[in-house]
Amino acid sequence: MENMHLRRVRTMPRHSQSLTMAPYSSVSLVEQLEDRILCHEKTTAALVEHAFRIKDDIVNSLQKMQN
């Protein structure tokens, strides 16, 4: 994993707690991951739909063979 630039984020007033570190590019990384998940969901939905069409074709063919 490549090195991430860190920046200081104030979580509480300076006098009560020290500053914590947070990834600089965390927002863009989250957006990239969300885009990938959305793409995978669309692909999965298309594959499931295609699988059900194949199943329906097989069921119809078997029913025709029985008649």
SULWO-V96170 format. One record per helix or strand of 2 or more residues. SS is the DSSP state (2 for helix, 1 for strand). FROM is the first residue (numbers start at 1). TO is the last residue. If there is no record, write none. Layout:
# SULWO-V96170
ss-><SS	SS>
from-><FROM	FROM>
to-><TO	TO>
This chain:
# SULWO-V96170
ss-><1	1	2>
from-><6	20	26>
to-><9	23	66>
